[in-house]
């Protein structure tokens, strides 16, 4: 059975996910660790639970979700995986870091590109990649149908949605992604977002003020 653990890191209060199963293999999603203390928390959790990191994945490449990529890749010998459509967002990171006065190691390039519908396997667990653009040009969510778990990035939050005012974002596209790609999942699916606490698909369908079932959207 899949186990989802998250830390909240950096100035943007971003959720970094370590997802493991009974084999002790794990995937690190969106490492935002950007200080020695944040990096220590990640490595100590992995060591204390005898986990073996086997994949490093970005749901999307906004700066707050990629700050820890170089450290995790170096520490565990992992290649970065992301959607090809996120490359312009990734490449914009260093300039934004300088603008905001945030320390950022030189960004690393993805070595593996994930497409819509690809299967992400580790241990006894398989996630399916779901392309859900709108917050960023090629945001990916990752769905484990067996355990009804969704790693949602910044697409869907507890009673909220991703910021659609950023460069490369588009509100109608984001709403369409949520309605057509995420709300078709089982209501019991637990949604683990890029910021804030978990929610469920069922809760958001009924209560999300931006895109719930009470909204007459096409």
KEPA-51540 format. One line per field, with one value per residue: residue number from 0; residue in three letters; x, y, z of N, C-alpha, C in turn. Coordinates in nm, 4 decimals. Example, Ala and Ser with C-alpha at 12.3 -4.5 7.8 and 13.67 -1.06 7.14 Angstrom:
<recs>
nr: [0; 1] .
rest: [Ala; Ser] .
nc1: [1.3190; 1.2850] .
nc2: [-0.5690; -0.2250] .
nc3: [0.7800; 0.7080] .
cac1: [1.2300; 1.3670] .
cac2: [-0.4500; -0.1060] .
cac3: [0.7800; 0.7140] .
cc1: [1.3200; 1.2900] .
cc2: [-0.3300; 0.0030] .
cc3: [0.7800; 0.7870] .
</recs>
This chain:
<recs>
nr: [0; 1; 2; 3; 4; 5; 6; 7; 8; 9; 10; 11; 12; 13; 14; 15; 16; 17; 18; 19; 20; 21; 22; 23; 24; 25; 26; 27; 28; 29; 30; 31; 32; 33; 34; 35; 36; 37; 38; 39; 40; 41; 42; 43; 44; 45; 46; 47; 48; 49; 50; 51; 52; 53; 54; 55; 56; 57; 58; 59; 60; 61; 62; 63; 64; 65; 66; 67; 68; 69; 70; 71; 72; 73; 74; 75; 76; 77; 78; 79; 80; 81; 82; 83; 84; 85; 86; 87; 88; 89; 90; 91; 92; 93; 94; 95; 96; 97; 98; 99; 100; 101; 102; 103; 104; 105; 106; 107; 108; 109; 110; 111; 112; 113; 114; 115; 116; 117; 118; 119; 120; 121; 122; 123; 124; 125; 126; 127; 128; 129; 130; 131; 132; 133; 134; 135; 136; 137; 138; 139; 140; 141; 142; 143; 144; 145; 146; 147; 148; 149; 150; 151; 152; 153; 154; 155; 156; 157; 158; 159; 160; 161; 162; 163; 164; 165; 166; 167; 168; 169; 170; 171; 172; 173; 174; 175; 176; 177; 178; 179; 180; 181; 182; 183; 184; 185; 186; 187; 188; 189; 190; 191; 192; 193; 194; 195; 196; 197; 198; 199; 200; 201; 202; 203; 204; 205; 206; 207; 208; 209; 210; 211; 212; 213; 214; 215; 216; 217] .
rest: [Unk; Unk; Unk; Unk; Unk; Unk; Unk; Unk; Unk; Unk; Unk; Unk; Unk; Unk; Unk; Unk; Unk; Unk; Unk; Unk; Unk; Unk; Unk; Unk; Unk; Unk; Unk; Unk; Unk; Unk; Unk; Unk; Unk; Unk; Unk; Unk; Unk; Unk; Unk; Unk; Unk; Unk; Unk; Unk; Unk; Unk; Unk; Unk; Unk; Unk; Unk; Unk; Unk; Unk; Unk; Unk; Unk; Unk; Unk; Unk; Unk; Unk; Unk; Unk; Unk; Unk; Unk; Unk; Unk; Unk; Unk; Unk; Unk; Unk; Unk; Unk; Unk; Unk; Unk; Unk; Unk; Unk; Unk; Unk; Unk; Unk; Unk; Unk; Unk; Unk; Unk; Unk; Unk; Unk; Unk; Unk; Unk; Unk; Unk; Unk; Unk; Unk; Unk; Unk; Unk; Unk; Unk; Unk; Unk; Unk; Unk; Unk; Unk; Unk; Unk; Unk; Unk; Unk; Unk; Unk; Unk; Unk; Unk; Unk; Unk; Unk; Unk; Unk; Unk; Unk; Unk; Unk; Unk; Unk; Unk; Unk; Unk; Unk; Unk; Unk; Unk; Unk; Unk; Unk; Unk; Unk; Unk; Unk; Unk; Unk; Unk; Unk; Unk; Unk; Unk; Unk; Unk; Unk; Unk; Unk; Unk; Unk; Unk; Unk; Unk; Unk; Unk; Unk; Unk; Unk; Unk; Unk; Unk; Unk; Unk; Unk; Unk; Unk; Unk; Unk; Unk; Unk; Unk; Unk; Unk; Unk; Unk; Unk; Unk; Unk; Unk; Unk; Unk; Unk; Unk; Unk; Unk; Unk; Unk; Unk; Unk; Unk; Unk; Unk; Unk; Unk; Unk; Unk; Unk; Unk; Unk; Unk; Unk; Unk; Unk; Unk; Unk; Unk] .
nc1: [0.0846; 0.0442; 0.2303; 0.2078; 0.4023; 0.4637; 0.6544; 0.6596; 0.8026; 1.0363; 1.0139; 0.7672; 0.5972; 0.5678; 0.4656; 0.6575; 0.6761; 0.7219; 0.6801; 0.6087; 0.6183; 0.5503; 0.7811; 0.9861; 1.0948; 1.0905; 0.9417; 1.0331; 0.8557; 0.8509; 1.0693; 1.1163; 1.3073; 1.5399; 1.7248; 1.9854; 1.8693; 1.6157; 1.6922; 1.8162; 1.5959; 1.4634; 1.6565; 1.6980; 1.4448; 1.4191; 1.6363; 1.5716; 1.3480; 1.4430; 1.4297; 1.4469; 1.5210; 1.4046; 1.3072; 1.2803; 1.0609; 0.8979; 0.5881; 0.5232; 0.7142; 0.7503; 0.9288; 0.9199; 0.8783; 1.1000; 1.3355; 1.4854; 1.5739; 1.8480; 1.9956; 1.8631; 1.8904; 2.1681; 2.2313; 2.1022; 2.1534; 1.9746; 1.7823; 1.6163; 1.2666; 1.0062; 0.7405; 0.7861; 0.6801; 0.7136; 0.9631; 1.0227; 0.9283; 1.0889; 1.3381; 1.3069; 1.3382; 1.5935; 1.6201; 1.3919; 1.4478; 1.6668; 1.5391; 1.3631; 1.5355; 1.6083; 1.7957; 1.9183; 2.0284; 2.2057; 1.9795; 1.8821; 1.8512; 1.5716; 1.6054; 1.4376; 1.1316; 0.7950; 0.4797; 0.1275; -0.0728; 0.1338; 0.2843; 0.4016; 0.6088; 0.7080; 0.8520; 0.5836; 0.3921; 0.1978; 0.1605; -0.0451; 0.0172; -0.1434; -0.2211; -0.2733; -0.3109; -0.3010; -0.2580; 0.0117; 0.1973; 0.2106; 0.1251; 0.1372; -0.0543; -0.0547; -0.1844; -0.2800; -0.4636; -0.5274; -0.4831; -0.6190; -0.5110; -0.3978; -0.1421; -0.1298; 0.0040; -0.0057; -0.2621; -0.5190; -0.6572; -0.7481; -1.0641; -0.9979; -0.8075; -0.5294; -0.3107; -0.4009; -0.3003; -0.0397; 0.2517; 0.2047; -0.0135; -0.3689; -0.6980; -0.9569; -0.8571; -0.7445; -0.9715; -1.1126; -0.9351; -0.9511; -1.2245; -1.2585; -1.0464; -0.9753; -1.2058; -1.3375; -1.2358; -1.2557; -1.4705; -1.3650; -1.0966; -0.7957; -0.6620; -0.3506; -0.2160; -0.0017; 0.0292; -0.0832; -0.3257; -0.4378; -0.7203; -1.0296; -1.1495; -1.4297; -1.5100; -1.4212; -1.5689; -1.8198; -1.7852; -1.5919; -1.5461; -1.4687; -1.4839; -1.6661; -1.9425; -2.1569; -2.1093; -2.1859; -2.0327; -1.8700] .
nc2: [-0.1204; 0.2249; 0.4912; 0.8217; 1.0939; 1.4241; 1.7297; 2.0759; 2.3364; 2.6060; 2.9600; 2.9786; 2.8013; 2.5351; 2.2030; 1.9192; 1.5945; 1.2622; 0.9537; 0.6268; 0.2616; -0.0744; -0.2011; -0.0345; 0.1258; 0.4563; 0.7589; 1.0904; 1.3763; 1.6984; 1.8472; 2.0954; 2.1725; 2.3952; 2.4895; 2.4133; 2.2976; 2.2164; 2.0301; 1.8465; 1.7468; 1.5996; 1.4011; 1.2751; 1.1694; 0.9842; 0.8133; 0.7240; 0.5718; 0.3775; 0.4029; 0.3809; 0.5991; 0.6175; 0.7596; 1.0941; 1.3494; 1.6209; 1.7790; 2.0136; 2.2990; 2.5394; 2.7756; 2.7269; 2.4571; 2.3304; 2.3932; 2.2171; 2.0265; 1.9950; 1.9160; 1.6759; 1.5150; 1.4912; 1.3831; 1.1322; 1.0201; 1.0500; 1.0905; 1.3748; 1.3979; 1.5167; 1.6976; 1.7773; 2.0177; 2.1884; 2.2994; 2.5770; 2.7082; 2.6011; 2.6977; 2.9657; 2.9966; 3.0687; 3.3479; 3.4498; 3.3798; 3.5463; 3.7927; 3.7876; 3.7613; 3.5074; 3.2260; 2.9952; 2.6940; 2.6203; 2.5248; 2.1902; 1.9883; 1.8030; 1.4531; 1.2592; 1.2538; 1.2908; 1.1948; 1.2568; 1.0027; 0.8240; 0.5620; 0.5599; 0.3787; 0.2166; 0.0045; -0.1835; -0.0247; 0.1814; 0.4815; 0.6839; 0.9232; 1.2327; 1.4771; 1.8100; 2.1011; 2.4628; 2.5967; 2.5938; 2.5534; 2.2758; 2.1111; 1.8212; 1.5671; 1.2889; 0.9731; 0.7122; 0.4495; 0.2151; 0.2629; 0.4948; 0.7639; 1.0893; 1.2823; 1.6096; 1.8447; 2.1915; 2.2150; 2.1580; 2.2521; 2.2349; 2.3357; 2.5328; 2.6538; 2.6323; 2.9149; 3.1163; 3.3387; 3.3629; 3.3817; 3.1950; 3.0627; 2.9846; 3.0505; 2.9389; 2.7043; 2.5760; 2.5278; 2.3578; 2.1429; 2.0510; 1.9811; 1.7925; 1.6139; 1.5541; 1.5523; 1.3327; 1.1189; 0.8734; 0.9591; 0.9142; 0.9483; 1.0631; 1.3801; 1.5197; 1.8192; 2.0826; 2.2867; 2.3546; 2.1449; 1.7961; 1.6893; 1.5658; 1.4249; 1.4037; 1.5877; 1.8277; 1.8419; 1.9002; 2.1245; 2.3083; 2.6424; 2.7523; 2.5677; 2.3678; 2.1286; 2.2918; 2.4930; 2.6139; 2.5088; 2.4536] .
nc3: [0.0000; -0.0734; 0.0733; 0.1694; 0.2353; 0.3436; 0.3342; 0.4202; 0.2577; 0.1950; 0.0951; -0.0200; 0.0969; 0.0028; -0.0807; -0.0498; -0.1634; -0.0504; -0.1624; -0.0933; -0.0797; 0.0431; -0.0409; 0.0112; -0.1820; -0.3171; -0.4484; -0.5139; -0.5236; -0.6548; -0.5100; -0.2842; -0.1100; 0.0177; 0.1936; 0.4306; 0.6577; 0.5648; 0.3710; 0.5374; 0.6799; 0.4810; 0.4084; 0.6536; 0.7078; 0.4986; 0.5535; 0.8153; 0.7661; 0.6084; 0.3289; -0.0314; -0.2675; -0.5971; -0.8107; -0.9355; -0.9646; -1.1213; -1.0852; -1.2081; -1.3190; -1.1745; -0.9746; -0.6935; -0.6724; -0.7677; -0.6440; -0.4879; -0.6649; -0.7763; -0.5464; -0.4590; -0.6871; -0.6980; -0.4454; -0.4429; -0.6846; -0.9038; -1.2051; -1.3387; -1.3950; -1.5993; -1.7690; -2.1110; -2.1950; -1.9843; -1.9879; -2.0634; -1.8331; -1.6330; -1.7185; -1.6727; -1.4046; -1.2649; -1.3236; -1.2003; -0.9365; -0.8829; -0.9086; -0.6923; -0.4826; -0.3914; -0.2989; -0.5339; -0.6604; -0.9672; -1.2192; -1.3028; -1.5968; -1.7250; -1.7728; -1.8472; -2.0103; -1.9334; -2.0508; -2.1122; -1.9781; -1.9417; -1.7489; -1.4225; -1.2471; -0.9438; -0.7000; -0.5800; -0.6872; -0.9057; -1.0726; -1.2802; -1.5260; -1.5601; -1.7773; -1.7051; -1.7800; -1.7306; -1.4818; -1.5151; -1.8240; -1.8849; -1.6696; -1.4672; -1.3101; -1.0832; -1.0637; -0.8563; -0.9024; -0.7658; -0.4902; -0.4679; -0.4780; -0.5454; -0.6656; -0.6937; -0.7670; -0.8409; -0.9365; -0.8254; -0.5157; -0.1638; -0.1616; -0.3439; -0.6290; -0.8625; -0.9177; -1.1796; -1.3002; -1.3659; -1.5846; -1.8785; -1.7803; -1.7730; -1.7116; -1.8089; -1.9285; -1.7078; -1.5439; -1.7133; -1.7229; -1.4566; -1.4329; -1.6445; -1.6320; -1.3667; -1.1984; -1.2893; -1.1619; -0.8927; -0.6201; -0.3682; -0.3928; -0.2612; -0.2590; -0.2921; -0.2638; -0.4045; -0.2231; 0.1066; 0.2885; 0.2468; 0.0445; -0.0943; -0.4037; -0.4148; -0.2153; -0.3263; -0.5624; -0.4641; -0.3025; -0.3860; -0.4523; -0.6916; -0.8957; -0.8435; -0.8478; -0.8346; -1.0059; -1.3208; -1.5642; -1.8781] .
cac1: [0.0000; 0.1241; 0.2397; 0.2385; 0.4536; 0.5061; 0.7137; 0.6289; 0.9340; 1.0766; 0.9372; 0.6351; 0.5204; 0.5421; 0.4678; 0.7473; 0.6188; 0.7973; 0.5766; 0.6753; 0.5305; 0.6077; 0.9128; 1.0763; 1.1269; 1.0113; 0.9535; 1.0325; 0.7854; 0.8584; 1.1497; 1.1328; 1.4054; 1.6347; 1.8182; 2.0478; 1.7737; 1.5148; 1.7558; 1.8365; 1.4681; 1.4381; 1.7499; 1.6759; 1.3227; 1.4499; 1.7239; 1.5007; 1.2503; 1.5163; 1.3737; 1.5379; 1.4672; 1.4302; 1.2661; 1.2670; 0.9613; 0.8304; 0.4545; 0.5429; 0.8490; 0.7600; 1.0493; 0.9046; 0.8720; 1.2232; 1.4545; 1.5643; 1.6096; 1.9906; 2.0400; 1.8084; 1.9535; 2.3067; 2.2365; 2.0525; 2.1889; 1.8500; 1.7549; 1.4937; 1.1599; 0.9032; 0.6833; 0.8670; 0.6180; 0.7513; 1.1006; 1.0338; 0.9059; 1.2116; 1.4476; 1.2824; 1.3596; 1.7059; 1.5923; 1.2943; 1.5177; 1.7423; 1.4446; 1.3036; 1.6396; 1.6058; 1.9074; 1.8803; 2.1360; 2.1781; 1.8769; 1.9200; 1.7584; 1.5129; 1.6621; 1.3244; 1.0111; 0.6712; 0.3675; -0.0052; -0.1025; 0.2489; 0.2798; 0.5181; 0.6110; 0.8154; 0.8090; 0.4596; 0.2982; 0.1976; 0.0844; -0.0683; 0.0321; -0.2603; -0.1884; -0.3774; -0.2563; -0.3829; -0.1749; 0.1339; 0.1674; 0.2007; 0.1186; 0.1010; -0.0966; -0.0190; -0.2983; -0.2703; -0.6019; -0.5421; -0.4921; -0.6998; -0.4248; -0.3619; -0.0444; -0.1985; 0.0765; -0.0799; -0.3842; -0.6382; -0.6319; -0.8662; -1.1584; -0.9331; -0.7428; -0.4012; -0.3057; -0.4076; -0.2576; 0.1039; 0.2864; 0.1814; -0.1346; -0.4930; -0.8057; -1.0485; -0.7872; -0.7314; -1.1025; -1.1412; -0.8506; -1.0058; -1.3541; -1.2535; -0.9388; -0.9669; -1.3366; -1.3849; -1.1796; -1.3436; -1.4891; -1.2836; -0.9556; -0.7336; -0.5846; -0.2378; -0.1823; 0.1303; 0.0261; -0.1963; -0.3518; -0.5088; -0.8649; -1.0734; -1.2204; -1.5704; -1.5272; -1.4031; -1.6819; -1.9361; -1.7579; -1.4945; -1.6226; -1.4230; -1.5068; -1.7481; -2.0582; -2.2535; -2.0724; -2.2367; -1.9191; -1.8568] .
cac2: [0.0000; 0.3458; 0.5821; 0.9568; 1.1818; 1.5506; 1.8391; 2.2074; 2.3989; 2.7310; 3.0822; 2.9661; 2.7002; 2.4315; 2.0656; 1.8212; 1.4628; 1.1374; 0.8516; 0.4962; 0.1481; -0.1770; -0.2432; 0.0714; 0.2190; 0.5788; 0.8653; 1.2250; 1.4698; 1.8432; 1.8835; 2.2390; 2.1942; 2.4943; 2.5260; 2.2961; 2.2351; 2.1466; 1.9120; 1.7505; 1.6818; 1.4996; 1.2890; 1.2013; 1.0901; 0.8713; 0.7198; 0.6663; 0.4753; 0.2839; 0.4143; 0.3866; 0.6852; 0.5623; 0.8539; 1.2356; 1.3961; 1.7500; 1.7917; 2.1280; 2.3491; 2.6684; 2.7812; 2.6709; 2.3114; 2.2756; 2.4430; 2.1069; 1.9277; 1.9615; 1.8419; 1.5397; 1.4421; 1.4648; 1.2992; 0.9957; 0.9738; 1.0377; 1.1771; 1.4519; 1.3642; 1.6199; 1.7099; 1.8616; 2.1486; 2.2702; 2.3487; 2.7235; 2.7463; 2.5637; 2.7859; 3.0997; 2.9939; 3.1475; 3.4915; 3.4807; 3.3709; 3.6700; 3.9028; 3.7782; 3.7480; 3.3706; 3.1415; 2.8808; 2.6281; 2.6106; 2.4247; 2.0739; 1.9584; 1.6685; 1.3487; 1.1758; 1.3334; 1.2183; 1.2395; 1.2198; 0.8605; 0.7400; 0.4957; 0.5821; 0.2603; 0.1943; -0.0987; -0.2487; 0.0855; 0.2463; 0.6036; 0.7241; 1.0665; 1.3013; 1.6130; 1.9018; 2.2370; 2.5772; 2.6684; 2.6056; 2.5048; 2.1301; 2.0496; 1.6800; 1.5050; 1.1469; 0.9035; 0.5707; 0.4033; 0.1091; 0.3214; 0.6171; 0.8745; 1.1793; 1.3883; 1.7052; 1.9674; 2.3138; 2.2193; 2.1593; 2.2624; 2.2266; 2.4442; 2.6360; 2.6059; 2.6946; 3.0530; 3.1207; 3.4705; 3.3578; 3.3635; 3.0593; 3.0079; 3.0203; 3.0059; 2.8412; 2.5765; 2.5135; 2.4764; 2.2427; 2.0319; 1.9977; 1.9174; 1.6813; 1.5178; 1.5160; 1.5242; 1.2017; 1.0169; 0.8319; 1.0610; 0.8831; 0.9763; 1.1654; 1.4750; 1.5794; 1.9366; 2.1426; 2.3783; 2.3257; 2.0072; 1.7084; 1.6950; 1.4536; 1.4634; 1.4220; 1.7132; 1.9418; 1.8469; 1.9572; 2.2426; 2.4024; 2.7572; 2.7907; 2.4687; 2.2589; 2.0913; 2.4013; 2.5880; 2.5716; 2.5252; 2.3586] .
cac3: [0.0000; -0.0871; 0.1869; 0.1231; 0.3412; 0.2836; 0.4091; 0.3654; 0.2488; 0.1297; 0.1193; -0.0803; 0.1699; -0.0983; -0.0312; -0.1107; -0.1335; -0.0596; -0.1768; -0.0842; -0.0506; 0.1308; -0.0904; 0.0563; -0.2890; -0.3068; -0.5471; -0.4568; -0.6099; -0.6317; -0.3923; -0.2647; -0.0021; -0.0324; 0.2993; 0.4921; 0.7487; 0.4847; 0.3122; 0.6458; 0.7088; 0.3767; 0.4151; 0.7777; 0.6922; 0.4094; 0.6249; 0.9298; 0.7170; 0.5218; 0.1948; -0.1449; -0.3736; -0.7306; -0.9139; -0.8997; -1.0600; -1.1034; -1.1424; -1.2964; -1.2916; -1.1073; -0.8940; -0.5596; -0.6812; -0.8263; -0.5742; -0.4349; -0.7675; -0.7857; -0.4275; -0.4597; -0.7970; -0.6607; -0.3258; -0.4642; -0.8181; -0.9793; -1.3187; -1.3258; -1.4882; -1.6074; -1.9027; -2.1990; -2.2037; -1.8685; -2.0004; -2.0514; -1.6935; -1.5620; -1.7586; -1.6183; -1.2601; -1.2118; -1.3312; -1.0956; -0.8084; -0.8680; -0.8909; -0.5597; -0.3820; -0.3395; -0.3413; -0.6161; -0.7328; -1.1104; -1.2485; -1.3822; -1.7055; -1.7222; -1.8587; -1.8865; -2.0318; -1.9052; -2.1316; -2.0641; -1.9850; -1.9064; -1.6189; -1.3368; -1.1601; -0.8476; -0.6068; -0.6217; -0.7084; -1.0372; -1.0922; -1.4183; -1.5466; -1.6152; -1.8187; -1.6560; -1.7924; -1.6886; -1.3852; -1.5931; -1.9591; -1.8992; -1.5369; -1.4573; -1.1852; -1.0835; -1.0027; -0.8204; -0.8982; -0.6661; -0.3559; -0.4800; -0.4367; -0.6539; -0.6424; -0.7811; -0.7963; -0.8098; -1.0173; -0.7396; -0.3731; -0.0785; -0.1876; -0.4237; -0.7505; -0.8867; -0.9650; -1.3255; -1.3464; -1.3907; -1.7259; -1.9261; -1.7187; -1.8397; -1.6237; -1.8709; -1.9467; -1.5760; -1.5032; -1.7995; -1.6762; -1.3321; -1.4577; -1.7396; -1.6060; -1.2254; -1.1391; -1.3366; -1.0736; -0.7838; -0.5170; -0.2506; -0.4213; -0.1772; -0.3377; -0.2207; -0.3463; -0.3899; -0.1084; 0.1941; 0.3281; 0.1540; 0.0297; -0.1780; -0.5251; -0.3806; -0.1423; -0.4162; -0.6556; -0.3961; -0.2204; -0.4400; -0.5018; -0.8241; -1.0008; -0.7923; -0.9286; -0.8328; -1.1106; -1.4517; -1.6548; -1.9873] .
cc1: [0.0877; 0.1179; 0.2844; 0.2806; 0.4946; 0.5650; 0.6705; 0.7543; 0.9305; 0.9774; 0.7935; 0.5472; 0.4728; 0.5527; 0.5590; 0.7000; 0.7213; 0.6950; 0.6445; 0.5713; 0.6081; 0.7441; 1.0233; 1.1301; 1.0380; 1.0387; 0.9485; 0.9702; 0.8108; 0.9417; 1.1735; 1.2366; 1.5177; 1.7280; 1.8788; 1.9501; 1.6670; 1.5720; 1.7788; 1.7068; 1.4374; 1.5284; 1.7296; 1.5490; 1.3489; 1.5358; 1.6497; 1.4016; 1.3094; 1.4612; 1.4839; 1.4750; 1.5053; 1.3870; 1.2503; 1.1777; 0.9095; 0.6914; 0.4507; 0.6687; 0.8548; 0.8693; 1.0357; 0.9035; 1.0023; 1.3486; 1.5448; 1.6075; 1.7585; 2.0393; 1.9918; 1.8728; 2.0960; 2.3152; 2.2028; 2.0785; 2.0696; 1.8461; 1.6237; 1.3950; 1.0529; 0.8433; 0.7672; 0.8113; 0.6505; 0.8917; 1.1107; 1.0148; 1.0308; 1.3237; 1.4297; 1.3162; 1.4735; 1.6817; 1.4929; 1.3589; 1.5970; 1.6526; 1.3906; 1.4071; 1.6432; 1.7274; 1.8546; 2.0038; 2.1043; 2.0818; 1.9356; 1.8107; 1.6962; 1.5881; 1.5545; 1.2031; 0.8879; 0.5587; 0.2361; -0.0291; 0.0134; 0.2303; 0.4112; 0.5180; 0.7310; 0.7646; 0.6896; 0.3515; 0.3111; 0.1069; 0.0680; -0.0589; -0.0920; -0.2188; -0.3042; -0.3252; -0.3533; -0.3137; -0.0372; 0.1085; 0.1445; 0.2046; 0.0753; 0.0495; -0.0664; -0.1186; -0.2675; -0.4125; -0.6247; -0.5629; -0.5703; -0.6264; -0.3912; -0.2598; -0.0781; -0.1168; -0.0068; -0.2073; -0.5069; -0.5965; -0.7615; -0.9497; -1.0932; -0.8709; -0.6096; -0.4143; -0.3022; -0.3679; -0.1085; 0.1315; 0.2696; 0.0584; -0.2587; -0.6091; -0.9039; -0.9847; -0.7749; -0.8636; -1.1413; -1.0605; -0.9096; -1.1350; -1.3399; -1.1488; -0.9357; -1.1024; -1.3986; -1.3284; -1.2788; -1.3513; -1.3977; -1.1350; -0.9051; -0.6410; -0.4760; -0.1850; -0.0419; 0.1416; -0.0959; -0.2167; -0.4286; -0.6582; -0.9069; -1.1442; -1.3674; -1.5966; -1.5176; -1.5162; -1.8024; -1.9098; -1.6609; -1.5670; -1.5838; -1.4708; -1.5880; -1.8675; -2.1655; -2.2240; -2.1155; -2.1295; -1.9232; -1.7111] .
cc2: [0.1248; 0.4293; 0.7179; 1.0409; 1.3127; 1.6455; 1.9694; 2.2931; 2.5344; 2.8459; 3.0735; 2.8624; 2.5894; 2.2933; 1.9771; 1.6834; 1.3519; 1.0255; 0.7157; 0.3857; 0.0441; -0.2271; -0.1500; 0.1576; 0.3420; 0.6710; 0.9984; 1.3182; 1.6124; 1.8823; 2.0343; 2.2729; 2.2844; 2.5483; 2.3986; 2.2224; 2.1589; 2.0210; 1.8041; 1.6770; 1.5714; 1.3784; 1.2079; 1.1171; 0.9668; 0.7680; 0.6504; 0.5593; 0.3751; 0.2838; 0.4208; 0.4748; 0.6311; 0.6564; 0.9939; 1.3000; 1.5340; 1.7434; 1.9081; 2.1969; 2.4927; 2.6617; 2.7124; 2.5188; 2.2482; 2.3145; 2.3308; 2.0046; 1.8940; 1.8784; 1.6977; 1.4568; 1.4008; 1.3650; 1.1537; 0.9430; 0.9554; 1.1339; 1.2508; 1.4120; 1.4726; 1.6164; 1.8079; 2.0044; 2.2415; 2.3301; 2.5020; 2.7731; 2.7167; 2.6622; 2.9280; 3.1093; 3.0796; 3.2981; 3.5332; 3.4767; 3.4983; 3.7890; 3.9064; 3.7648; 3.6118; 3.2950; 3.0226; 2.8228; 2.6286; 2.4964; 2.3082; 2.0462; 1.8207; 1.5750; 1.2562; 1.2664; 1.2449; 1.2791; 1.1957; 1.0704; 0.7693; 0.6802; 0.5168; 0.4717; 0.2638; 0.0910; -0.1740; -0.1472; 0.1417; 0.3682; 0.6283; 0.8754; 1.1230; 1.4440; 1.7057; 2.0448; 2.3432; 2.6614; 2.6924; 2.5363; 2.3545; 2.0613; 1.9032; 1.6490; 1.3560; 1.0704; 0.7562; 0.5193; 0.3011; 0.1669; 0.4513; 0.7377; 0.9568; 1.2805; 1.4968; 1.8268; 2.0879; 2.3267; 2.2405; 2.1602; 2.2384; 2.3524; 2.5631; 2.5713; 2.6775; 2.8369; 3.0531; 3.2562; 3.4750; 3.3468; 3.2168; 2.9929; 3.0555; 2.9621; 2.9104; 2.7048; 2.5025; 2.4532; 2.3536; 2.1212; 1.9673; 1.9218; 1.7888; 1.5767; 1.4684; 1.4788; 1.3955; 1.0877; 0.9844; 0.9400; 1.0398; 0.9140; 1.0893; 1.2501; 1.5361; 1.6956; 1.9903; 2.2423; 2.3438; 2.1768; 1.9270; 1.7348; 1.5702; 1.5080; 1.4909; 1.5524; 1.8312; 1.9530; 1.9166; 2.0943; 2.3433; 2.5217; 2.8005; 2.6951; 2.3499; 2.2302; 2.1994; 2.5060; 2.5346; 2.5980; 2.4206; 2.3178] .
cc3: [0.0000; 0.0407; 0.1351; 0.2423; 0.2761; 0.3864; 0.3427; 0.3746; 0.1784; 0.1525; 0.0698; -0.0114; 0.0752; -0.0364; -0.1159; -0.0677; -0.1489; -0.0525; -0.1849; -0.0711; 0.0295; 0.0837; -0.0426; -0.0576; -0.2756; -0.4240; -0.4729; -0.5598; -0.5636; -0.5100; -0.3850; -0.1600; -0.0519; 0.0743; 0.3554; 0.5828; 0.6714; 0.4214; 0.4168; 0.6771; 0.6071; 0.3946; 0.5433; 0.7701; 0.6057; 0.4807; 0.7383; 0.8879; 0.6185; 0.3795; 0.0890; -0.2533; -0.5111; -0.8428; -0.8534; -1.0058; -1.0218; -1.1639; -1.2406; -1.2468; -1.2421; -1.0016; -0.7580; -0.5586; -0.7294; -0.7499; -0.5241; -0.5384; -0.7705; -0.6661; -0.4309; -0.5695; -0.7608; -0.5466; -0.3564; -0.6054; -0.9098; -1.0973; -1.2947; -1.4344; -1.4816; -1.7473; -1.9845; -2.2064; -2.0881; -1.8808; -1.9960; -1.9083; -1.6111; -1.5925; -1.7060; -1.4701; -1.2093; -1.2158; -1.2239; -0.9576; -0.7819; -0.8414; -0.7491; -0.4483; -0.3160; -0.3895; -0.4210; -0.6818; -0.8818; -1.1396; -1.3265; -1.4841; -1.6858; -1.8164; -1.9117; -1.9005; -2.0165; -1.9866; -2.0673; -2.0838; -1.9536; -1.7677; -1.5459; -1.2320; -1.0663; -0.7487; -0.6614; -0.6619; -0.8489; -1.0339; -1.2416; -1.4287; -1.6146; -1.6500; -1.7820; -1.6606; -1.7421; -1.5838; -1.4442; -1.7266; -1.9698; -1.7637; -1.5475; -1.3177; -1.1967; -0.9982; -0.9807; -0.8017; -0.7877; -0.5265; -0.3530; -0.4200; -0.5595; -0.6042; -0.7433; -0.8204; -0.7567; -0.8934; -0.9291; -0.5938; -0.2959; -0.0979; -0.2592; -0.5471; -0.7660; -0.9387; -1.1181; -1.3815; -1.3790; -1.5403; -1.7675; -1.8694; -1.7941; -1.7599; -1.6920; -1.8914; -1.8146; -1.5310; -1.5854; -1.7562; -1.5512; -1.3578; -1.5393; -1.7094; -1.4618; -1.1664; -1.1924; -1.2517; -0.9620; -0.6757; -0.3970; -0.2713; -0.3330; -0.2634; -0.2494; -0.3051; -0.3176; -0.2774; -0.0246; 0.2161; 0.2250; 0.1514; -0.0469; -0.3016; -0.4930; -0.3100; -0.2370; -0.5172; -0.5931; -0.3348; -0.2793; -0.5034; -0.6425; -0.9327; -0.9507; -0.8820; -0.9310; -0.9398; -1.2451; -1.5573; -1.7642; -1.9989] .
</recs>
